[in-house]
Structure formats: structure tokens, C-alpha cells
Amino acid sequence: MSHSHQFKMLAFDWDGTLFDSTALIALSIQDAVRDLGEDPPTLEEARWVIGMELHSALAKVAPNLSPKAYADLANRYRYHYLRRQEDIVFFDGVIPMLQGLKERGFLLAVATGKSRRGLDHLLKCHDLQDLFHDSRTADETAGKPNPLMLEELMQVWDVQPNQLLMIGDTSHDLQMAYNANSPSLGVTYGAHAEQELRAWKPLAVLDSIADLDIWLSSQVGSFK
């Protein structure tokens, strides 16, 4: 099969791209802000900050809160998220898609605004430690849209910017790829709308895991 694009590494965002967590994260943000006596953001406002580094996101949704209270706000967010966490699952079709991509020879990576502790917990819970070749989290590098996490992945795995494809559901993901001089794909089933995604010139914007799987199968070849 002839493919339009050749990539060595596929880097996936986690929440809202692989993991169906957008709604519960937004509700947890609202509850955390409310707990500290502030007016909560709308669901749309809460969804917009998903993917950002946690403290940056919380500062955005609670602008009147003193920076001294950000740690308390983050702790309340974690409380509400953890009590809902068992209700969160992968989008249908994610695991077979990832397994197929790995079998085709791609390096698979996660580039997420989650904490290292949070990501490792989920990888262990779902027995996926061996599915991904590598991962980077916001608390060990820099939050999106800073390109540092992608740059670190490229350096470790000897990948050039044009050999890495970033896949994500937010403009933060695609802006990070843009800042790293890497191409991207947007997906609309997560946190941000198609118009916001297209602003960062992704190769395509797709509406479902099924569409993403088809696009990656038909348009993308791997370096082996």
C-alpha cells in the first residue's frame, strides 16, 4: 500500500483522545472551584483548559483566586477526579488501534498534561505499561503548548520533527506540535471544537476513533 505520510513516532494525548474523561474532568474542575467559594466556570470553560498543566489550568478557571490558594484548589480537583475515576474508560476501539499501530512498527508515545503519578497509575490499572514505548507528563517537563515534552521524546528516540505525528483533542495539543515543528491530527470527540483545532493546521480533523484508525491505516506508513 502506498501511504501519503511516513512517520517514526506517533504521540498521543491521553484525556479526551484515548481516555473518555473529558466530561468528568470538567465536572471535577467545577466542583473544586465551588469548594473554595468561587463561582465555578461553565462546562465549556472547564473543558477548554483540559490538557494544560494543572496549576495553569486552575488559574485560568479561577482567575479571582489568590495564587496562594492554587495548591488547595489542585487538591480539591484531585479529590473530585479520583472519586469519579473508576467511571472513566477508554474510547471504544482505542486498544486494538494502538496494538495494530505498534505491530506496524511505529514508536508509540503519550504526551499528556497529567501528572507522572496519575498516568503511571492508569497504565498499571489497565495493564498497558508495555504498549507505549515512552511517555512524558507536564509535571516532569513543561505544560502544553510548550514543545518540551515532544522535543525530549524526539531526542531520546532519534526522531526528527517531521517524523513525529501528534494526535490530540485540544488546541493545546496541536499548538504544542506546531511549536515543535511537527505535524498533527485533531480529533473532535474530546474537549475542543473543530474550528479551534483547525487553527493549528493539522493534517486532518477526525470525528471518531474509527475515523482515526482508518486515517492512520490508509494515510500513514512507518519507518522500520
C-alpha positions in Angstrom: 0.0 0.0 0.0 1.3 3.5 -0.8 1.0 6.0 2.0 0.8 9.7 1.8 2.9 10.3 5.0 5.8 8.5 6.7 6.3 8.7 10.5 8.5 7.1 13.0 6.7 8.1 16.2 3.0 8.6 17.0 2.5 10.7 20.1 -1.0 10.6 21.7 -2.6 12.9 24.2 -4.4 11.0 26.9 -7.5 12.6 28.3 -10.1 13.2 25.6 -8.0 11.5 22.9 -7.6 7.9 24.2 -9.4 8.1 27.5 -13.1 9.1 27.7 -12.5 11.5 30.6 -13.4 15.0 29.3 -16.8 15.3 31.0 -15.7 14.0 34.4 -12.6 16.3 34.4 -14.8 19.3 33.6 -17.2 18.4 36.4 -14.3 17.9 38.8 -12.9 21.3 37.9 -16.3 22.9 38.6 -16.6 21.2 42.0 -13.1 22.2 43.0 -13.7 25.9 42.3 -17.0 25.7 44.0 -15.4 24.2 47.1 -13.2 27.2 47.5 -16.2 29.6 47.4 -15.7 30.9 43.9 -18.2 30.9 41.1 -17.5 27.8 39.0 -16.6 28.0 35.3 -19.1 26.9 32.7 -18.6 23.4 31.4 -17.3 24.9 28.2 -14.7 27.0 30.1 -13.7 23.9 32.1 -13.3 21.8 29.0 -11.2 24.4 27.3 -8.3 24.1 29.9 -8.2 20.3 29.7 -4.7 19.3 28.6 -2.9 22.2 30.2 -0.6 21.8 33.1 -2.8 21.5 36.2 -1.9 24.7 38.0 -2.1 26.8 34.8 -5.5 25.3 34.1 -6.9 26.0 37.5 -5.5 29.6 37.5 -7.4 30.1 34.2 -10.8 28.8 35.6 -10.5 30.6 38.9 -8.9 34.0 38.0 -10.0 35.8 41.2 -8.4 33.2 43.4 -5.2 34.1 45.2 -2.2 32.2 43.8 -1.6 31.0 47.4 -4.8 29.0 47.1 -3.9 27.2 43.9 -2.5 24.2 45.9 -5.8 23.9 47.8 -7.7 24.1 44.5 -5.5 21.5 42.9 -6.0 19.2 45.9 -9.8 19.6 45.7 -9.7 18.9 42.0 -7.7 15.7 42.6 -10.3 14.6 45.3 -13.2 15.1 42.9 -11.4 13.5 40.0 -10.3 10.4 42.0 -13.8 9.8 43.3 -15.0 9.6 39.7 -12.0 7.9 38.2 -13.4 4.4 38.2 -16.2 5.6 35.9 -13.7 6.5 33.1 -12.9 4.1 30.3 -11.0 4.1 27.0 -12.9 5.1 24.0 -14.2 2.1 22.1 -11.6 0.8 19.7 -8.6 2.5 21.2 -6.7 -0.6 22.4 -7.0 -2.6 19.2 -6.0 0.5 17.2 -2.9 1.1 19.3 -1.9 -2.6 19.2 -2.2 -2.6 15.4 -0.1 0.5 15.1 2.6 -1.0 17.3 2.6 -4.1 15.2 3.2 -2.0 12.1 6.4 -0.7 13.6 5.5 2.7 15.0 7.0 4.1 18.2 4.1 4.9 20.4 4.3 7.7 23.0 2.0 9.5 25.4 2.3 13.3 25.7 -0.1 14.5 28.4 -0.9 17.2 30.8 -1.5 14.6 33.5 1.0 14.0 36.3 3.5 11.2 36.1 1.9 9.5 39.1 -1.6 9.8 37.5 -0.5 8.4 34.2 1.5 5.5 35.6 -1.4 4.6 37.8 -3.7 4.3 34.8 -1.2 2.4 32.7 -0.8 -0.1 35.5 -4.5 -0.4 36.2 -5.2 -1.2 32.6 -2.1 -3.4 32.2 -0.7 -1.1 29.4 2.9 -0.5 30.6 4.3 -2.4 27.7 2.0 -0.9 25.0 3.8 2.5 24.8 7.5 2.9 24.2 7.7 6.1 26.2 5.7 9.0 27.7 6.1 12.5 29.0 3.9 14.3 31.6 3.6 18.0 32.3 5.0 17.8 35.8 8.3 16.3 34.6 8.9 18.6 31.6 6.7 21.6 30.7 3.0 22.0 30.2 1.4 22.4 26.8 1.7 24.2 24.4 5.4 24.3 25.4 7.0 21.8 23.0 9.5 20.4 25.5 7.8 17.0 26.0 7.8 16.3 22.3 11.4 17.6 21.9 12.5 15.2 24.7 10.8 12.3 23.1 12.4 13.1 19.8 15.9 13.4 21.3 15.6 10.1 23.2 14.3 8.1 20.2 16.3 9.8 17.5 13.2 11.2 15.7 13.2 14.3 13.6 10.3 16.8 13.9 8.8 15.8 10.6 8.9 12.1 11.7 6.6 12.6 14.7 2.9 12.9 14.5 1.0 14.4 17.5 -2.7 13.3 17.9 -4.9 15.3 20.3 -8.3 16.6 21.0 -7.3 20.2 22.1 -5.8 23.2 20.6 -3.1 22.9 23.3 -2.0 19.6 21.8 -1.9 20.9 18.2 -0.2 24.1 19.2 2.5 22.1 21.0 3.1 20.1 17.8 3.2 23.3 15.8 5.7 24.8 18.2 7.8 21.6 17.8 7.6 21.9 14.0 5.8 18.6 14.0 2.6 17.7 12.1 -0.6 16.8 14.0 -4.0 15.3 13.8 -7.0 16.7 15.6 -10.0 14.7 17.0 -13.4 16.3 17.7 -14.8 13.8 20.2 -12.9 15.3 23.1 -12.7 18.8 24.6 -12.2 21.3 21.8 -14.3 22.2 18.7 -13.2 21.6 15.1 -12.7 25.3 14.5 -10.2 25.6 17.4 -8.3 22.6 16.2 -8.1 23.7 12.6 -6.4 27.0 13.6 -3.2 25.0 14.2 -3.2 23.5 10.7 -3.4 19.7 11.5 -3.1 17.3 8.6 -6.8 16.3 9.3 -9.5 16.6 11.9 -11.4 13.4 12.6 -14.7 12.7 14.4 -14.2 9.3 16.0 -11.7 6.6 16.9 -13.0 4.6 13.9 -12.2 7.5 11.6 -8.8 8.0 13.3 -7.9 4.3 12.8 -8.9 4.4 9.2 -6.9 7.5 8.5 -3.8 6.1 10.2 -4.2 2.9 8.3 -4.6 4.4 4.9 -2.5 7.6 5.1 0.4 6.8 7.3 3.4 4.5 6.8 6.1 3.7 9.3 9.9 3.7 9.1 11.1 0.3 10.0 
